[in-house]
Amino acid sequence: EQLEGSEAKRLATVHIGLGEPVVGRFAAILGPAMFGMVASTLGWGRPAAMGSLLLWILVAWWILRGVTDEERVWGPEDRLPEAA
């Protein structure tokens, strides 16, 4: 039996250990912290802080540029074993 989209995504998320909520929480904490650090602690101001956040957006784009939205066809060797 082949897994459908949401079930496959759930199992992949559980297997990897990082889900959307975890990544979102990191971004919600690290984004403002970095903005404040660059703007206030380093004294570079808000334009530099915005530039640093833009830099991270570009880094994320660079990392994710090869990811596609195409549905993957799972071979028998990629499937999870049947539950007993």
Stockholm file with secondary structure:
# STOCKHOLM 1.0

chainA/1-84         EQLEGSEAKRLATVHIGLGEPVVGRFAAILGPAMFGMVASTLGWGRPAAMGSLLLWILVAWWILRGVTDEERVWGPEDRLPEAA
#=GR chainA/1-84 SS CCCCHHHHHHHHHHHHSCCHHHHHHHHHHHHHHHHHIIIIISCCHHHHHHHHHHHHHHHHHHHHTTCCCSCCCCCGGGSCCCCC
#=GC SS_cons        CCCCHHHHHHHHHHHHSCCHHHHHHHHHHHHHHHHHIIIIISCCHHHHHHHHHHHHHHHHHHHHTTCCCSCCCCCGGGSCCCCC
//
